[in-house]
Amino acid sequence: MSCGGHGGGVIGGQIGAHQGGVEARPRGRGLSFKARSLDKRQACSAGPRGSPIGGFRVQETTVTSWDQGWAPLYDAADTMRMMQDYLDFYAGLVTPGTASLLDLGCGTGSVTVAVAEAMRAHHPDAPALGIDLAPAMIDIAAARDGSIGWAVGDICDPPVTDRYDLVICCFHTLQLLPDDAALGQALAAARRAMAPGARLAFDIYQPNLDFLKMAAAGGLEPGRIVRRFPDRTGRELIVREEAVCDPDTLTYSGTWFLHDAETDARLPVDPMVQTLRQIYPEDLARHMAATGLAMVERYGDLDGSNFTPDSKRQVVICAPA
Ligand SMILES: C[S@@+](CC[C@H](N)C(=O)[O-])C[C@H]1O[C@@H](n2cnc3c(N)ncnc32)[C@H](O)[C@@H]1O
């Protein structure tokens, strides 16, 4: 995903407030419907109305995760984060004592595989498990590396009985949980999955209040371009986003529409809505204390920079309290 916190676009969103990278929309190609805020676990039919796009009506369903048509695009569309920083940071958590790995919300498994490889340099047969709610993401992860265990599951109640030396939850996945109760459940489940002496590491955005208030005030251009990337054939695609930001909670919902970059024609992939909740440092500290987790390190980004009130991210390493 990534934004809500910092910039535009729910995934990897550095476009917007921080980089000013929003592209103008060609005239006369407007999206004429409004994004709706949905419960992230429910698929919602748009009904017979459909959406008038490019002169024809599209019958559509809105999906609420990286599943169905979007999963095969995840890696190509993941253009806005410094992936090498992610791989280096999480693989850098491996020590000679790390002999098991659990990745909660593993997506297509790119980080899981890098960390597992670092671990297996010390322990060639060490078990690794990635869990994700979206079956299509798990399918891609499994094709990436068959030596890792992959499972469809909810990180609030993960299908896990073993204990792990390193538990990770990368790229603001915790912000995709629907409410405080779910966040507490996910942290408690992560805590239960930790072996004695284990570490839990995750990264979330720090709320970017200027950007979010601007979004809540309707300041984002409807249908702005938040991603541009080539598909497997080299065809250039763009993602247009309709965003709503709740003025009270600053929860940010972005609905993504896939278009051909050259013609701007809407492509037949169901729109995807993702909702990012804001998690403030003090709320995170409260949740961690309630679930028996102690923060041992905190950074402001995946490059290991110091955490400050203005940091883009909250990158946290915890131990059992
Ligand atoms: C922003 S992606 C991050 C994926 C991966 N960690 C990475 O770094 O590329 C968030 C992932 O969390 C998954 N997800 C969202 N809510 C989840 C839940 N409750 N349980 C398990 N996975 C979830 C989504 O399907 C998606 O693959």
The ligand as a Gaussian input file, in Angstrom:
#p B3LYP/6-31G(d) Opt

LIG

0 1
 C        0.869000      -3.266000       2.100000
 S        0.799000      -4.978000       1.834000
 C        2.366000      -5.481000       2.521000
 C        2.780000      -6.841000       2.043000
 C        4.194000      -7.262000       2.436000
 N        4.363000      -7.266000       3.870000
 C        5.210000      -6.379000       1.784000
 O        6.037000      -5.791000       2.482000
 O        5.206000      -6.287000       0.549000
 C       -0.331000      -5.467000       3.090000
 C       -0.647000      -6.930000       3.042000
 O       -1.387000      -7.252000       4.210000
 C       -2.405000      -8.151000       3.861000
 N       -3.430000      -8.055000       4.911000
 C       -4.256000      -7.025000       5.166000
 N       -5.007000      -7.304000       6.243000
 C       -4.642000      -8.534000       6.667000
 C       -5.062000      -9.373000       7.731000
 N       -6.020000      -8.994000       8.586000
 N       -4.471000     -10.576000       7.873000
 C       -3.509000     -10.983000       7.006000
 N       -3.064000     -10.219000       5.982000
 C       -3.627000      -9.011000       5.817000
 C       -2.846000      -7.719000       2.485000
 O       -3.491000      -8.761000       1.788000
 C       -1.505000      -7.340000       1.855000
 O       -0.912000      -8.429000       1.204000

